[in-house]
């Protein structure tokens, strides 16, 4: 059972988080800091989207860049080739990717564990080749220039500001959805799949349908994240859009923060995103920033294997006054059994 | 619930091979409704594979499985669960990082897409889960993660989870394996009570005392097919059974 103090801590944390997101663009010292903020919140969006499938079902997709990339390109191409309103294009892009995710999910979710990881990577590599070669439509390796949704009168710092808030709004919607699924029967079924898929099946959970639903929701949000990024950045290059690195960053951030926690991927994105920029600023002139990043990640894996949020929660629980331990109860019960 | 005595679960020519080994080989068995049936046989005689074929965990290569006359061969495991067949697993399987009560809530059937989005901790569902945890005697551990429970407690939790889906027929794979005598007694009592309430059992078990004291009907498997069946006392004296166990 949740204690009252935990609720207070959670509410305060949430208020601080929201307040920070609201005031950040105002207090950011210059446009560069603001743009870093947009990059980090964009990663928070992608990692949270990834966690709809990774966190709930335990299927680790290293290839989620496929959906962010497709979302970006779908948005850009709809604006350029079909002259759709940019915001409608963004939403349509998400829908297109969600529809594409159905057959992909049916095929990919048949395999578990390491095999699923490999299958998920395969799609990104295929898409990379397609988008590089199909020049007439995608612009090929030269990239695709996506027109900005705001007019020329909106200057760069204000662009950043608006996109920061747009990302924040999308993130809020996703967190709300994740929270709703987390406490639902659907979510309980998904967690059963994560813990022991065959066991869940034997209890009547329609695992194929559940996994696919989570996968499609995840792809939809990932595509929206990719589309929003495309509108902000204004340029798409297949090598960066369909990159294993982008996909592995989503995984890394989620694992770092804690995949079982609502805010895990967000926390992970902030830590990894901030550390990346910090190390680049400090040691950017050499390759040392990569080494520093590696050391940080190794430390987290070694000391916080479940992620940051569970580790903090565990620390709080340890500092709280002791309750009866499980072991004591077990012994009592054993004694009772002997008496019988 | 169906009337006792009628044919419940039935297999006809059920066959499943792994590589060159016929784990289940042309097995035709009928389990009457309302009984506690036991399935015994030497290691590797195909009992667990038989379970897996019946419950849809693996697809049989040939043969049919019918339940109350309805063909359920090769159906998805969740559909077979919905048809009213529940099962436990050899060596016990629970959801390690879910609490005991959550372990049970996984088995709640939403019924529709909309209801799947309803909260999992609905009062009625939690109450039913708590009732079942109380029934198996671990209600004080409701909010403990399953991985922190002892093996015996996990076994009880698994049984409660199976009951949460409210199956009419329950397949138990070695319910007495690896637990202390007091707990074996407790599980045995539970099985008898549940049977008296109209649930049919099919139990794979190596502990002969448990088999003899608990079951109404025993089916003996050897090399993937039934070689004898009948009341426990008759089966125990059957020379074919003795030969199978002694490696004749």
Contacts between the chains, C-beta under 8 A, distances in Angstrom:
chain1	res1	chain2	res2	distance
A	1	B	143	6.2
A	180	B	117	6.9
A	181	B	117	7.7
A	183	B	119	5.2
A	183	B	120	6.2
A	183	B	121	6.9
A	184	B	116	6.6
A	184	B	117	4.9
A	184	B	118	6.4
A	184	B	119	6.1
A	184	B	120	5.8
A	185	B	105	7.6
A	185	B	108	5.8
A	185	B	110	4.6
A	185	B	115	7.0
A	185	B	116	5.2
A	185	B	117	7.5
A	185	B	118	6.0
A	185	B	119	7.6
A	185	B	120	4.8
A	186	B	110	7.1
A	186	B	116	4.2
A	186	B	117	5.9
A	187	B	120	6.5
A	188	B	102	6.6
A	188	B	105	5.1
A	188	B	106	5.3
A	188	B	108	7.3
A	188	B	120	4.0
A	189	B	106	6.2
A	189	B	116	7.6
A	191	B	95	7.1
A	191	B	98	6.1
A	191	B	102	7.4
A	191	B	106	7.2
A	192	B	95	5.7
A	192	B	98	7.4
A	192	B	106	3.8
A	195	B	95	3.6
A	195	B	96	6.0
A	195	B	97	5.9
A	195	B	98	6.1
A	196	B	93	5.6
A	196	B	94	7.7
A	196	B	95	5.8
A	196	B	96	7.8
A	198	B	57	6.1
A	198	B	77	7.4
A	198	B	89	7.9
A	198	B	93	7.7
A	199	B	89	6.8
A	199	B	93	4.7
A	199	B	94	7.5
A	199	B	95	6.7
A	200	B	95	7.8
A	200	B	106	6.2
A	201	B	56	7.6
A	201	B	57	7.2
A	201	B	76	7.4
A	201	B	77	3.9
A	201	B	78	5.3
A	201	B	81	7.4
A	202	B	55	6.2
A	202	B	57	7.0
A	202	B	77	5.6
A	202	B	81	6.0
A	202	B	86	7.4
A	202	B	87	5.3
A	202	B	89	7.6
A	203	B	81	6.1
A	203	B	86	7.6
A	203	B	106	5.8
A	203	B	107	4.1
A	203	B	161	6.4
A	203	B	162	7.4
A	203	B	164	7.5
A	203	B	165	5.4
A	204	B	78	5.0
A	204	B	81	3.6
A	204	B	82	5.4
A	204	B	107	6.3
A	204	B	109	5.7
A	204	B	165	5.2
A	205	B	78	5.8
A	205	B	106	6.5
A	205	B	107	7.9
A	206	B	76	7.5
A	206	B	78	4.8
A	207	B	78	6.7
A	208	B	76	7.5
A	260	B	97	7.6
A	326	B	141	7.3
A	326	B	144	5.6
A	326	B	148	5.5
A	326	B	149	7.8
A	329	B	140	6.1
A	329	B	141	6.9
A	330	B	150	5.8
A	330	B	153	7.5
A	333	B	137	8.0
A	337	B	180	7.8
A	337	B	182	4.4
A	337	B	183	7.3
A	338	B	182	7.2
A	340	B	182	6.6
